[in-house]
Amino acid sequence: MKPGSPGGRPRSGKPSRPGRPGAPGGRPSAAAVVEPLITPTDPHEWGRIDDQGVVFVRTADAERQVGIWQAGDAEAGLAHYARRFDDFSTEIAVLEARLASGSGDAKATRQQALQLREQVGELAAVGDLDSAAARLEVVIGAAEQAVAGASQARAEARTRSIAAKEALCVEAEELATSTQWKTAGDRFKTIVDDWRKITGIDRKTDDTLWKRFAKARDTFSRHRGAHFAELDKQRGAAKSVKETLIKRAEELSSSTEWGDTAAAYRDLMDDWKAAGRAPREVEDALWGRFRAAQEAFFARRNQVFSERDAEFEGNAAIKEQLLQEATPIDPVADLDAAKAKLRSIQERWEAAGKVPRERIRELDGKLRAIEDRVKAAEDAHWRRTDPETLARVAQFRDRVEQYRGQAGKARAAGNERKAKEAEAQAAQWEQWLATAENAAES
């Protein structure tokens, strides 16, 4: 058996020590623990068997008889009583790990520890019974602290819940004067949702806090209503401003000063946005006229630019030839040659100059795909030769071999339980080894 909760996972590649009871005055740690194999007790250190097969155990107080072995070899008998102690020690370790992980019922753990403590004095086993008794005292003390802390935890939870709702009230009171109408309004809605999730407060306190929140929300709602009433007045003025902007946009639509006029349209757009929204029933029509004037200008500019793009067709042909030259590049076969070839193509690509605008994305995309292929091969080469990665793979492989060796020794010694446990450890490390190898190859 393994002491403690199952499913734990080692950190930093090393199994943790057996779980200890939680620190006095606090709750047990909830961290996951992977326990090492329990080292079998050496029966000669803690007991003996005489010529008549009587088995004795030594404690700090005295030596006492724990049983009689007449079934065969005396060493086998002494080992039998040592295994009994190992089983008993494992039960203690399970309680220790349970407290350390914070799982299970602390009250039940205390009761089990008390039952085990009653057995120590009469336990028919050979091992460090004094240490076992001391461990049980620690477990009992820690369990009692956990039980006593349960009611305190509930009180602390109530205090936290009240503090959480008070924090929501403070936030609502700060939002009450906000002019970020959409953001603040949405936050008030989510505060209500957050409020409902907070439980464990008595009705009177909860009602008092809710009234405080509701007052802040009502204040915000009144301010927002007054704001939008004023906004309706401003929209009439915005209509007049936008009609003026439309007239200017229509005048610019026949200009051939491409750069200056484009900049003027950007300024007009800024002014349009700054004017605010006109009344809803005319906003779309105004925007349609303004946008039509812009599009007339940019359509003529695009036609001129398209004619200019025809001059760039020769450059596009050069770049197509360069792509044909770059396509066979094979970075897997020879990375250095591929990088050199790509650099040469990139230099000639830049020298070729501009291409028609509608070809830019296509041609650049094809070259980028080749560049990405070379870059990916370069990255993969780095991962395969990274000393840190290689060292990690070697470390994982050593741990697999180590546990396989332990399993073989245990099986040769007739300890099948220990052999299986070592094999399980080896299997886990093999999974991590495979993951590390795959990462290096990907």
C-alpha positions as CSV (number, residue, x, y, z in Angstrom):
1,M,0.0,0.0,0.0
2,K,1.0,3.6,-0.5
3,P,0.1,6.1,2.3
4,G,-1.9,9.1,1.5
5,S,-4.3,10.1,-1.2
6,P,-3.9,8.5,-4.7
7,G,-3.2,10.4,-7.9
8,G,-0.5,12.7,-6.6
9,R,2.2,13.9,-9.0
10,P,5.8,14.6,-8.2
11,R,7.2,18.1,-8.7
12,S,10.7,18.9,-9.9
13,G,11.1,15.2,-10.8
14,K,11.3,14.0,-7.1
15,P,8.6,12.3,-5.0
16,S,7.5,14.2,-1.9
17,R,7.9,13.0,1.6
18,P,4.9,11.5,3.4
19,G,2.3,14.1,4.3
20,R,2.4,15.8,7.7
21,P,-0.5,17.0,9.7
22,G,-1.4,20.7,9.1
23,A,0.5,23.4,10.9
24,P,-1.0,24.3,14.3
25,G,-3.5,27.1,14.3
26,G,-4.2,26.7,10.5
27,R,-6.0,24.5,8.0
28,P,-4.1,21.5,6.5
29,S,-2.4,22.1,3.2
30,A,-4.5,21.1,0.2
31,A,-1.4,20.5,-2.0
32,A,-1.3,17.2,-3.8
33,V,1.3,14.8,-2.3
34,V,3.0,11.8,-3.9
35,E,4.3,9.5,-1.2
36,P,7.4,7.4,-1.5
37,L,7.4,3.7,-0.9
38,I,7.5,2.8,2.8
39,T,10.8,1.3,3.7
40,P,10.3,-2.1,5.3
41,T,11.1,-2.3,9.0
42,D,14.3,-4.1,10.1
43,P,12.9,-6.5,12.8
44,H,16.3,-7.0,14.4
45,E,16.5,-3.3,15.3
46,W,13.2,-3.4,17.3
47,G,12.8,-7.0,18.4
48,R,14.0,-10.6,18.6
49,I,12.8,-14.2,18.6
50,D,14.1,-16.8,21.0
51,D,14.9,-20.5,20.5
52,Q,11.3,-21.4,21.5
53,G,9.8,-19.1,18.8
54,V,8.7,-16.4,21.3
55,V,8.7,-13.0,19.6
56,F,9.6,-9.9,21.6
57,V,9.5,-6.2,20.7
58,R,11.6,-3.5,22.4
59,T,10.1,-0.1,23.4
60,A,11.5,2.8,25.5
61,D,9.8,1.3,28.6
62,A,10.6,-2.4,28.3
63,E,10.7,-5.5,26.2
64,R,7.4,-7.3,25.8
65,Q,6.2,-10.5,24.2
66,V,4.1,-10.0,21.1
67,G,3.6,-13.6,19.9
68,I,4.9,-17.1,19.2
69,W,6.1,-18.4,15.9
70,Q,6.2,-22.1,15.4
71,A,5.4,-22.3,11.7
72,G,8.9,-22.6,10.4
73,D,12.1,-20.5,10.1
74,A,12.7,-18.0,12.9
75,E,13.7,-15.2,10.5
76,A,10.5,-15.7,8.6
77,G,8.6,-15.3,11.9
78,L,10.4,-12.2,12.9
79,A,9.8,-10.7,9.4
80,H,6.1,-11.6,9.7
81,Y,5.7,-9.5,12.8
82,A,7.7,-6.7,11.2
83,R,5.3,-6.7,8.2
84,R,2.4,-6.3,10.7
85,F,4.1,-3.2,12.0
86,D,4.6,-1.9,8.4
87,D,0.8,-2.4,7.8
88,F,0.1,-0.5,11.1
89,S,2.5,2.3,10.1
90,T,0.8,2.5,6.7
91,E,-2.5,3.2,8.4
92,I,-0.9,6.0,10.3
93,A,0.6,7.4,7.1
94,V,-2.8,7.4,5.4
95,L,-4.2,9.5,8.2
96,E,-1.2,11.9,8.0
97,A,-1.6,12.3,4.3
98,R,-5.3,12.8,4.6
99,L,-4.7,15.7,7.0
100,A,-1.9,17.1,4.9
101,S,-4.0,17.2,1.8
102,G,-7.1,18.6,3.6
103,S,-9.3,15.8,2.3
104,G,-11.8,13.7,4.2
105,D,-13.6,14.3,7.5
106,A,-11.2,15.6,10.2
107,K,-13.5,14.3,12.9
108,A,-13.5,10.8,11.4
109,T,-9.7,11.0,11.1
110,R,-9.4,11.8,14.7
111,Q,-11.6,8.9,15.7
112,Q,-9.5,6.5,13.6
113,A,-6.3,7.8,15.1
114,L,-7.7,7.3,18.7
115,Q,-8.6,3.7,17.8
116,L,-5.1,3.1,16.5
117,R,-3.6,4.7,19.6
118,E,-5.5,2.2,21.8
119,Q,-3.9,-0.6,19.8
120,V,-0.3,0.5,20.2
121,G,0.2,-0.9,23.7
122,E,-1.1,-4.4,22.7
123,L,0.0,-4.5,19.1
124,A,1.4,-7.9,18.0
125,A,4.1,-6.4,15.8
126,V,7.8,-5.7,15.8
127,G,8.8,-2.1,15.0
128,D,9.3,1.4,16.3
129,L,6.1,1.4,18.4
130,D,7.2,4.5,20.3
131,S,7.5,6.5,17.1
132,A,4.2,5.2,15.9
133,A,2.6,6.3,19.2
134,A,4.2,9.8,18.8
135,R,2.9,10.1,15.2
136,L,-0.6,9.2,16.3
137,E,-0.5,12.0,19.0
138,V,0.5,14.5,16.3
139,V,-2.3,13.3,14.1
140,I,-4.9,13.5,16.9
141,G,-3.8,17.0,17.8
142,A,-3.9,18.2,14.2
143,A,-7.3,16.6,13.7
144,E,-8.7,18.3,16.8
145,Q,-7.4,21.6,15.4
146,A,-9.1,21.0,12.1
147,V,-12.4,20.1,13.9
148,A,-12.2,23.2,16.0
149,G,-11.4,25.3,13.0
150,A,-14.5,24.3,11.1
151,S,-16.8,26.6,13.0
152,Q,-14.2,29.3,12.7
153,A,-14.1,28.8,9.0
154,R,-17.8,29.2,8.7
155,A,-17.6,32.5,10.7
156,E,-14.7,33.6,8.5
157,A,-16.7,32.7,5.4
158,R,-19.6,34.9,6.6
159,T,-17.2,37.7,7.3
160,R,-15.7,37.3,3.7
161,S,-19.2,37.3,2.2
162,I,-20.2,40.5,4.1
163,A,-16.9,42.1,3.0
164,A,-17.5,41.1,-0.6
165,K,-21.0,42.7,-0.7
166,E,-19.7,45.8,1.1
167,A,-17.1,46.0,-1.7
168,L,-19.8,45.8,-4.3
169,C,-21.7,48.6,-2.5
170,V,-18.6,50.8,-2.5
171,E,-18.1,50.1,-6.2
172,A,-21.8,50.9,-6.9
173,E,-21.5,54.2,-4.9
174,E,-18.4,55.1,-7.0
175,L,-20.3,54.2,-10.2
176,A,-23.3,56.3,-9.2
177,T,-21.5,59.5,-10.4
178,S,-20.0,57.9,-13.5
179,T,-20.7,59.3,-17.0
180,Q,-19.6,56.1,-18.7
181,W,-23.2,55.2,-19.3
182,K,-22.8,52.0,-21.2
183,T,-19.9,50.6,-19.2
184,A,-21.3,51.6,-15.8
185,G,-24.8,50.4,-16.7
186,D,-23.5,47.0,-17.7
187,R,-21.4,46.8,-14.6
188,F,-24.5,47.5,-12.4
189,K,-26.1,44.5,-14.1
190,T,-23.1,42.2,-13.4
191,I,-23.0,43.4,-9.8
192,V,-26.5,42.1,-9.4
193,D,-25.3,38.7,-10.8
194,D,-22.3,38.8,-8.5
195,W,-24.5,39.7,-5.5
196,R,-26.7,36.6,-6.0
197,K,-23.7,34.3,-6.0
198,I,-22.5,35.6,-2.5
199,T,-24.3,33.6,0.2
200,G,-24.0,32.8,3.9
201,I,-25.2,36.2,5.3
202,D,-28.1,36.6,7.7
203,R,-31.2,38.2,6.3
204,K,-31.1,41.5,8.2
205,T,-27.5,42.3,7.3
206,D,-28.2,41.3,3.7
207,D,-31.2,43.5,3.4
208,T,-29.3,46.5,4.8
209,L,-26.5,46.0,2.3
210,W,-29.0,45.6,-0.6
211,K,-30.7,48.9,0.3
212,R,-27.3,50.6,0.2
213,F,-26.6,49.2,-3.3
214,A,-30.1,50.0,-4.6
215,K,-29.7,53.6,-3.6
216,A,-26.5,54.0,-5.5
217,R,-28.0,52.3,-8.6
218,D,-31.0,54.6,-8.5
219,T,-28.8,57.6,-8.3
220,F,-26.9,56.5,-11.5
221,S,-30.2,55.9,-13.3
222,R,-31.4,59.4,-12.6
223,H,-28.2,60.9,-13.8
224,R,-28.2,58.8,-17.0
225,G,-31.9,59.8,-17.7
226,A,-31.0,63.5,-17.4
227,H,-28.0,63.1,-19.7
228,F,-29.9,61.5,-22.5
229,A,-32.6,64.2,-22.3
230,E,-29.9,66.8,-22.8
231,L,-28.4,64.7,-25.6
232,D,-31.7,65.0,-27.6
233,K,-31.3,68.7,-27.6
234,Q,-27.7,68.5,-28.9
235,R,-28.7,66.2,-31.8
236,G,-30.6,69.1,-33.5
237,A,-27.4,71.1,-33.5
238,A,-25.4,68.1,-34.8
239,K,-27.7,68.0,-37.9
240,S,-26.8,71.5,-38.9
241,V,-23.1,70.9,-38.5
242,K,-23.2,67.7,-40.6
243,E,-25.0,69.4,-43.4
244,T,-22.1,71.9,-43.6
245,L,-19.6,69.1,-43.7
246,I,-21.5,67.4,-46.5
247,K,-21.3,70.5,-48.6
248,R,-17.6,70.7,-48.1
249,A,-17.2,67.0,-48.9
250,E,-19.1,67.4,-52.2
251,E,-16.9,70.3,-53.2
252,L,-13.7,68.2,-52.7
253,S,-15.0,65.2,-54.6
254,S,-13.7,66.5,-58.0
255,S,-10.2,67.4,-56.7
256,T,-7.1,65.8,-58.2
257,E,-4.8,66.7,-55.3
258,W,-4.8,63.2,-54.1
259,G,-2.7,63.5,-51.0
260,D,-4.0,66.8,-49.7
261,T,-7.6,65.9,-50.5
262,A,-7.3,62.5,-48.8
263,A,-6.0,64.3,-45.7
264,A,-8.9,66.9,-45.9
265,Y,-11.4,64.0,-45.9
266,R,-9.7,62.6,-42.8
267,D,-10.2,65.9,-41.1
268,L,-13.8,66.1,-42.2
269,M,-14.3,62.6,-40.8
270,D,-12.9,63.8,-37.5
271,D,-15.2,66.7,-37.5
272,W,-18.1,64.4,-38.4
273,K,-17.4,62.3,-35.4
274,A,-17.0,65.3,-33.1
275,A,-20.3,66.7,-34.1
276,G,-22.2,63.8,-32.4
277,R,-25.2,62.0,-33.7
278,A,-28.1,63.8,-35.4
279,P,-31.7,62.8,-34.8
280,R,-32.1,59.1,-35.5
281,E,-34.6,59.6,-38.4
282,V,-32.0,61.7,-40.4
283,E,-28.7,60.3,-39.3
284,D,-28.5,57.5,-41.9
285,A,-29.5,59.8,-44.8
286,L,-26.9,62.4,-43.8
287,W,-24.2,59.8,-43.5
288,G,-25.1,58.4,-47.0
289,R,-24.6,61.8,-48.6
290,F,-21.3,62.4,-46.9
291,R,-20.0,58.9,-47.7
292,A,-21.1,59.2,-51.4
293,A,-18.9,62.4,-51.8
294,Q,-15.9,60.6,-50.3
295,E,-16.4,57.5,-52.5
296,A,-16.6,59.6,-55.7
297,F,-13.2,61.1,-54.9
298,F,-11.5,57.8,-53.9
299,A,-13.0,56.0,-56.9
300,R,-11.3,58.4,-59.2
301,R,-8.0,58.2,-57.2
302,N,-8.1,54.4,-57.3
303,Q,-8.5,54.5,-61.1
304,V,-5.4,56.7,-61.5
305,F,-3.5,54.4,-59.1
306,S,-4.6,51.4,-61.1
307,E,-3.2,52.8,-64.2
308,R,0.0,53.4,-62.4
309,D,0.1,49.9,-61.1
310,A,0.4,48.7,-64.8
311,E,3.9,50.0,-64.7
312,F,4.7,47.5,-61.9
313,E,3.8,44.4,-63.9
314,G,7.4,43.9,-64.9
315,N,8.4,43.8,-61.2
316,A,5.7,41.3,-60.5
317,A,7.1,39.0,-63.3
318,I,10.6,39.2,-61.7
319,K,9.2,38.2,-58.3
320,E,7.3,35.3,-59.9
321,Q,10.6,34.0,-61.3
322,L,12.2,34.4,-57.9
323,L,9.3,32.4,-56.4
324,Q,9.9,29.6,-58.9
325,E,13.6,29.7,-57.9
326,A,12.7,29.6,-54.2
327,T,10.1,26.8,-54.3
328,P,12.6,23.9,-54.5
329,I,14.5,25.1,-51.4
330,D,14.7,22.2,-49.0
331,P,15.8,23.3,-45.5
332,V,15.4,19.7,-44.2
333,A,18.1,18.4,-46.5
334,D,20.6,21.3,-46.0
335,L,19.6,24.0,-43.6
336,D,22.6,26.3,-44.2
337,A,22.3,26.1,-48.0
338,A,18.6,26.8,-47.8
339,K,19.2,29.9,-45.6
340,A,21.9,31.2,-48.0
341,K,19.7,30.7,-51.0
342,L,16.8,32.4,-49.3
343,R,18.9,35.4,-48.4
344,S,20.0,35.8,-52.0
345,I,16.3,35.6,-53.2
346,Q,15.2,38.1,-50.5
347,E,17.9,40.7,-51.6
348,R,16.8,40.4,-55.3
349,W,13.1,40.6,-54.2
350,E,13.7,43.9,-52.5
351,A,15.6,45.2,-55.5
352,A,12.7,44.3,-57.9
353,G,10.6,47.1,-56.5
354,K,6.9,47.6,-56.2
355,V,4.2,45.4,-57.8
356,P,0.5,46.1,-58.6
357,R,-1.4,46.6,-55.3
358,E,-3.7,43.6,-56.0
359,R,-0.6,41.4,-56.3
360,I,1.2,42.5,-53.2
361,R,-0.6,40.1,-50.8
362,E,-0.4,37.2,-53.1
363,L,3.3,37.5,-53.9
364,D,4.4,38.4,-50.4
365,G,2.3,35.6,-49.0
366,K,4.0,33.0,-51.2
367,L,7.5,34.2,-50.3
368,R,6.5,34.4,-46.6
369,A,5.4,30.7,-46.8
370,I,8.9,29.7,-48.0
371,E,10.5,31.9,-45.3
372,D,8.3,30.3,-42.7
373,R,9.3,26.8,-43.9
374,V,13.0,27.6,-43.5
375,K,12.3,29.3,-40.1
376,A,10.4,26.2,-38.9
377,A,13.2,23.9,-40.0
378,E,15.7,26.2,-38.2
379,D,13.5,26.2,-35.0
380,A,13.2,22.4,-35.2
381,H,17.0,22.0,-35.5
382,W,17.5,24.2,-32.5
383,R,15.0,22.2,-30.4
384,R,16.7,18.9,-31.4
385,T,20.1,20.3,-30.4
386,D,19.1,22.3,-27.3
387,P,21.4,21.1,-24.5
388,E,18.7,21.7,-21.9
389,T,16.1,19.6,-23.7
390,L,18.7,16.8,-24.3
391,A,19.6,16.9,-20.6
392,R,16.0,16.7,-19.6
393,V,15.4,13.6,-21.8
394,A,18.5,11.9,-20.4
395,Q,17.3,12.6,-16.9
396,F,13.9,11.1,-17.5
397,R,15.6,8.0,-19.2
398,D,17.9,7.6,-16.1
399,R,14.9,7.6,-13.8
400,V,13.1,4.9,-15.9
401,E,16.2,2.7,-15.7
402,Q,16.5,3.4,-12.0
403,Y,13.0,2.3,-11.2
404,R,13.3,-0.7,-13.6
405,G,16.4,-1.7,-11.7
406,Q,14.6,-1.4,-8.3
407,A,11.8,-3.6,-9.6
408,G,14.2,-6.2,-10.7
409,K,16.0,-6.3,-7.4
410,A,12.7,-6.4,-5.5
411,R,11.4,-9.3,-7.6
412,A,14.7,-11.2,-7.2
413,A,14.3,-10.7,-3.5
414,G,10.8,-12.1,-3.6
415,N,9.1,-8.8,-2.8
416,E,6.5,-8.7,-5.5
417,R,4.6,-5.8,-3.9
418,K,7.7,-3.5,-4.0
419,A,8.5,-4.7,-7.5
420,K,5.1,-3.7,-8.8
421,E,5.2,-0.3,-7.1
422,A,8.7,0.3,-8.6
423,E,7.3,-0.7,-12.1
424,A,4.4,1.7,-11.7
425,Q,6.9,4.5,-11.0
426,A,8.9,3.5,-14.0
427,A,5.8,3.5,-16.2
428,Q,5.0,7.1,-15.1
429,W,8.5,8.3,-15.9
430,E,8.3,6.5,-19.3
431,Q,5.2,8.6,-20.1
432,W,7.1,11.8,-19.2
433,L,10.1,10.6,-21.2
434,A,7.9,10.0,-24.3
435,T,6.4,13.5,-23.9
436,A,9.9,15.1,-23.7
437,E,11.1,13.2,-26.7
438,N,8.1,14.2,-28.7
439,A,8.6,17.8,-27.8
440,A,12.2,17.7,-29.0
441,E,11.2,16.1,-32.3
442,S,8.2,18.3,-33.1
